[in-house]
């Protein structure tokens, strides 16, 4: 098990697995739409890290290296395929992101859905600070909560 760059040929199968997650359903993210978004992100050179189990991508972390408030990286998505949670994959992906982001700036940012209490606890356990809500940023029935971490 390891973290490595996501490969383009892995996108369709991983997108199909991730589309089964309740979070993706809540945001209306189908396998096809997620696959297109990930393929486009790879083409743009955005950061896409895979959680590898036995040679298969079983999770990912998607990030932008800079731009957030002109001060740091933005963690766009962490998602693990059903059955891949709870084995340290999320922590490993997050650590890899933080190391990459620290090379580009002093800060990192992310958003967490207001209903996703588990993710909020996860980030707080890893030293992230809750900043505040952005009401109805993506969906009218969901507030996105800004989190921030000083990296160096």
Order of alpha helices (4+ residues) and beta strands (2+ residues): beta-alpha-alpha-alpha-beta-beta-beta-alpha-beta-alpha-beta-beta
